[in-house]
């Protein structure tokens, strides 16, 4: 027998029963509007990251717990969508390109590898005045 899916709404309702809460008291505790809390409890609203953080803090759980419940509910709902299933069946699997044969890898041209090295730069230092502490760097390109 398949495992019944625990939706965020059923888990939330169960916890509210355990703690003897109603949607209004939950909304005040986690700083949500009463309508937003009621929509969560009846399953008409999804658990968002901010809501998961609030519920996790209040019920001493992790946000990942609430987001995992929402993810599983979303995947279950999507698996029942016939149009989506038809689209998914028409999508081919990606294929990796054949690996190049050893020794045929493209090497950078000499112009690319030596372009940075072709300019010679000399850095010299000269003393600075007492008010501009430290040596002055002079860059000369040849």
DRENMITI-399805 format. One record per residue: residue in one letter; x, y, z of N, C-alpha, C, O in turn. Coordinates in steps of 0.2 Angstrom, whole numbers, padded with zeros to 4 digits, always signed. Each point is the difference from the previous one (the first is absolute). Layout:
N
AXYZXYZXYZXYZ;...
END
This chain:
142
X+0004-0006+0000-0004+0006+0000+0004+0006+0000+0005+0001+0004;X-0006+0004-0009+0004+0006+0000+0000+0004+0006-0006+0001+0003;X+0011+0002-0001+0000+0005+0006-0004+0006-0002+0001+0003-0005;X-0005-0001+0010-0004+0006-0001+0004+0006+0001+0004+0000+0004;X-0005+0005-0009+0004+0006+0000-0002+0004+0006-0006+0002+0001;X+0010+0000+0003-0001+0005+0005+0001+0007-0003+0006+0002-0002;X-0011+0002+0001+0000+0007-0003+0002+0004+0006-0001-0001+0006;X+0004+0007-0008+0001+0005+0005-0006+0002+0004+0000+0001+0006;X-0006-0001-0009-0006+0002+0003-0002-0005+0005-0002+0001+0006;X+0003-0008-0007-0002-0005+0005+0005+0000+0006-0002-0001+0005;X+0008+0002-0007+0005+0000+0006-0001+0006+0004+0000+0000+0006;X-0002+0006-0009-0001+0006+0004-0006-0001+0004+0000+0002+0006;X-0005-0005-0009-0007-0001+0004+0002-0004+0006-0003+0001+0005;X+0006-0006-0006+0002-0005+0005+0004+0003+0006-0002-0001+0006;X+0007+0005-0008+0004+0004+0005-0005+0005+0004+0001+0001+0006;X-0005+0002-0010-0005+0005+0003-0004-0003+0005-0002+0002+0005;X-0001-0008-0007-0004-0004+0005+0004-0002+0006-0002+0000+0006;X+0008-0002-0007+0005-0002+0006+0001+0006+0004+0000-0001+0007;X+0001+0006-0009+0001+0006+0004-0006+0004+0002+0000+0006+0003;X-0006-0008-0005-0006+0003+0001+0000+0007-0003-0002+0005+0004;X+0004-0004-0010+0000+0006-0004-0006+0001-0005-0002-0005-0002;X+0000+0011+0001-0004+0001-0006+0003+0004-0005+0006+0003+0002;X-0008-0002-0008+0004+0004-0005+0001+0007+0002+0005+0003-0001;X-0009+0000+0005+0001+0007+0002+0006+0000+0005+0004+0004+0000;X-0004-0008+0005+0005+0000+0005+0007-0002-0003+0005+0003+0002;X-0005-0008-0007+0006-0001-0004+0002+0006-0004+0006+0002+0000;X-0011+0002-0003+0002+0006-0004+0004+0005+0005+0005+0003-0002;X-0008-0002+0008+0003+0005+0004+0007-0003+0003+0005+0004+0000;X-0004-0010+0001+0006-0003+0002+0006+0001-0005+0006+0001+0002;X-0008-0003-0008+0005+0000-0005+0000+0007-0005+0004+0000-0005;X-0008+0005+0007+0000+0006-0003-0002-0001-0008+0003+0003-0004;X-0009-0006+0003-0003-0001-0006-0007+0003+0001-0002+0001+0005;X-0001+0001-0011-0006+0003+0000-0005-0006+0002+0002-0006-0002;X-0008+0007+0005-0004-0006+0002-0003-0003-0007+0000-0006+0000;X-0001+0009-0005-0002-0003-0006+0006-0004-0003-0002-0006-0003;X+0008+0008+0003+0006-0004-0002+0000-0006+0004+0002-0006-0003;X-0002+0006+0009+0000-0006+0005-0006-0005-0002+0001-0006+0000;X-0007+0009-0001-0005-0004-0002+0001-0004-0006-0002-0006-0001;X+0004+0010-0004+0001-0004-0007+0006-0005+0001-0001-0005-0004;X+0006+0006+0008+0005-0005+0001-0003-0007+0003+0001-0005-0002;X-0006+0007+0007-0003-0006+0004-0004-0004-0005-0001-0006+0001;X-0003+0009-0005-0005-0003-0004+0004-0003-0007-0004-0003-0004;X+0010+0005+0003+0004-0003-0006-0001+0004-0006+0001-0002-0005;X-0004+0008+0006-0001+0004-0006+0006+0005-0002+0000+0004-0005;X+0005-0004+0010+0006+0004-0001+0006-0005+0001+0000-0004+0004;X+0006+0006-0008+0006-0004+0001+0004+0003+0005+0000+0006+0002;X+0005-0011+0000+0005+0002+0005+0005+0004-0004+0004-0003-0004;X-0002+0009+0006+0005+0004-0003+0006-0001+0005-0001-0002+0005;X+0007+0005-0008+0006+0000+0005-0001+0004+0006+0001-0003+0006;X-0004+0009-0006-0001+0004+0006-0005-0004+0004+0001+0000+0007;X-0006-0003-0009-0005-0003+0004+0003-0006+0003-0001-0002+0006;X+0005-0002-0010+0004-0006+0003+0004+0002+0006+0001-0003+0005;X+0003+0009-0006+0004+0002+0006-0004+0002+0006+0002-0002+0005;X-0008+0005-0006-0004+0002+0005-0003-0006+0004+0000-0001+0006;X-0003-0004-0010-0003-0006+0003+0006-0004+0003-0001-0003+0006;X+0007+0002-0009+0005-0004+0003+0002+0003+0007+0001-0003+0005;X+0000+0010-0005+0001+0003+0007-0005-0001+0005+0002-0002+0006;X-0008+0003-0008-0006-0001+0005+0000-0007+0002-0001-0001+0006;X+0001-0004-0010-0001-0007+0002+0007-0004+0001+0000-0006+0001;X+0005+0010-0001+0007-0003+0002+0002-0006-0005+0001-0005+0002;X-0002+0007-0009+0002-0005-0005+0005+0004-0005+0002+0006+0002;X+0000-0009-0007+0004+0003-0005-0004+0003-0006-0006-0003-0001;X+0008+0008-0002-0004+0003-0006+0000-0006-0005-0005+0000-0004;X+0010-0004+0003+0001-0005-0005-0006-0005+0001-0003-0003-0005;X+0001+0002+0011-0006-0005+0001-0006+0003-0003-0003-0004-0004;X+0001+0010+0005-0006+0003-0003+0001+0001-0008-0005-0002-0004;X+0011+0004+0002+0001+0000-0007+0000-0007-0004-0002+0000-0005;X+0004-0005+0009+0000-0007-0003-0007-0002+0000-0002-0003-0005;X-0002+0005+0009-0007-0002+0000-0004+0003-0006-0003-0003-0004;X+0005+0010+0003-0003+0003-0006+0003-0002-0006-0004-0001-0005;X+0010-0001+0004+0003-0003-0006-0003-0006-0002-0002-0002-0005;X+0001-0003+0010-0003-0006-0001-0007+0000-0002-0003-0003-0005;X-0001+0008+0008-0007+0001-0002+0000+0003-0007-0004-0002-0004;X+0009+0007+0002+0000+0002-0007+0001-0005-0005-0003+0000-0005;X+0008-0004+0007+0002-0006-0005-0006-0005-0001-0001-0002-0005;X-0002+0001+0011-0006-0005-0001-0006+0003-0004-0003-0003-0004;X+0002+0010+0005-0005+0003-0004+0002+0000-0008-0004-0001-0004;X+0011+0003+0003+0002+0000-0007+0000-0007-0003-0002+0000-0006;X+0003-0005+0009+0000-0007-0003-0008-0002-0002+0000-0004-0004;X-0005+0008+0007-0007-0002-0002-0002+0005-0006-0005-0001-0003;X+0009+0005+0001-0001+0005-0006+0001-0004-0007+0006-0001-0002;X-0011+0000-0001+0000-0004-0006+0004+0004-0006+0004-0003-0003;X-0006+0009+0003+0004+0004-0005+0007+0001+0001+0004-0001-0005;X-0002+0001+0011+0007+0000+0002+0003-0006-0002+0006-0001-0002;X-0009-0005+0003+0003-0006-0001+0001-0001-0007+0005-0003-0003;X-0010+0005-0001+0001+0000-0008+0006+0004-0002+0004-0002-0004;X-0003+0008+0007+0006+0004-0002+0006-0004+0002+0005+0000-0004;X-0005-0003+0010+0006-0003+0002+0002-0006-0004+0006-0001-0001;X-0011-0003-0001+0001-0005-0005+0003+0002-0006+0004-0004-0003;X-0005+0010+0000+0003+0002-0006+0007+0003+0001+0003+0002-0005;X+0000-0001+0011+0006+0003+0001+0005-0006+0000+0000-0005+0004;X+0005+0005-0009+0005-0005+0000+0006+0001+0005+0000+0006+0003;X+0003-0011-0001+0006+0001+0005+0006+0003-0004+0001-0002-0006;X+0002+0006+0010+0007+0003-0003+0005-0006-0001+0000-0004+0004;X+0004+0005-0009+0005-0004-0002+0007+0004+0001+0000+0005-0003;X+0005-0008+0006+0006+0003+0000+0004-0001-0006-0001-0005-0004;X+0005+0010+0001+0003-0001-0006+0006-0005+0001+0002-0002+0006;X+0000-0002-0012+0005-0005+0001+0006+0004+0002+0002+0005-0002;X+0002-0009+0006+0006+0003+0003+0005+0000-0006+0001-0004-0004;X+0003+0010+0004+0006+0000-0006+0005-0005+0001+0001-0003+0006;X+0002+0001-0011+0005-0005+0000+0006+0003+0003+0001+0005+0000;X+0003-0010+0004+0006+0003+0003+0005+0003-0005+0001-0002-0005;X+0002+0008+0007+0005+0003-0004-0004+0005-0006+0004+0003-0003;X-0010-0003+0003-0004+0005-0005-0003+0006+0004-0003+0004-0004;X+0005-0003+0010-0003+0006+0003+0003+0006-0003+0006+0000-0001;X-0010+0005+0000+0002+0006-0002+0005+0004+0004-0001+0001+0006;X+0007+0001-0008+0005+0003+0004+0000+0008-0002-0002+0002-0005;X+0003+0002+0010+0000+0007-0001+0005+0002-0005+0006-0003+0000;X-0007+0008-0004+0005+0002-0005+0006+0004+0004-0001+0002+0006;X+0007-0002-0009+0005+0003+0003-0001+0008+0001+0002+0003+0005;X-0006+0000-0009-0002+0007+0001-0004+0001+0006+0001+0005+0004;X-0005-0010-0002-0004+0001+0006+0004-0001+0006-0001+0003+0005;X+0006-0008-0005+0004-0002+0006+0005+0005+0001+0002+0001+0006;X+0001+0003-0011+0005+0004+0001-0002+0008+0000+0004+0004+0002;X-0010-0003-0003-0003+0007+0000+0001+0004+0006+0002+0006+0000;X-0002-0009+0006+0000+0003+0006+0008+0001+0002+0002+0005+0003;X+0002-0010-0005+0007+0001+0001+0004+0004-0005+0006+0002+0002;X-0009+0001-0007+0004+0003-0005+0001+0008+0003+0005+0002-0003;X-0008+0000+0007+0001+0007+0003+0004-0001+0006-0001-0003+0005;X+0007+0007-0005+0004+0000+0006-0001+0006+0004-0001+0005-0003;X+0000-0006+0010-0001+0005+0004+0005+0001+0006+0002-0005+0002;X+0000+0011-0001+0005+0001+0005-0003+0004+0006-0003+0005-0002;X+0003-0007+0008-0002+0004+0005+0006+0003+0004+0004-0004+0003;X-0004+0011-0002+0005+0003+0004-0003+0004+0006-0006+0002-0001;X+0010-0001+0006-0003+0004+0005+0005+0006+0001+0006-0001-0001;X-0009+0006+0003+0004+0006+0002-0003+0003+0007-0006-0001+0001;X+0011+0004+0002-0003+0003+0007-0005+0005-0001+0000+0004-0005;X-0005-0003+0010-0005+0005+0000+0001+0005+0006+0004-0002+0004;X-0007+0007-0005+0001+0005+0006-0003-0003+0006-0004-0005+0000;X+0005+0008+0006-0002-0002+0006-0007+0000+0001-0003-0004+0003;X-0001+0009-0007-0007+0000+0001-0003-0006-0004-0006-0002+0002;X+0009+0000-0007-0003-0006-0004+0004-0006+0002+0005-0002-0004;X-0006-0001+0009+0004-0005+0003+0000-0006-0005-0004-0002-0003;X+0010-0001+0003+0001-0006-0004+0003+0001-0007-0001+0006-0002;X+0004-0010-0001+0003+0001-0007-0005+0001-0005-0005-0003+0000;X+0007+0006-0005-0005+0001-0006+0002-0005-0005+0006-0001-0002;X-0011-0002-0001+0001-0006-0005-0001+0003-0007-0005+0004-0001;X+0010-0005-0003+0000+0003-0007+0000-0006-0004+0005-0005+0000;X-0010+0004-0005+0000-0006-0004+0002+0003-0007-0003+0005-0003;X+0008-0008+0000+0003+0001-0007-0001-0006-0004+0002-0005+0002;X-0005+0006-0008-0001-0005-0005+0005+0001-0005+0001+0005-0002;X+0002-0011+0000+0005+0001-0005-0002-0003-0007+0003+0000-0005;
END
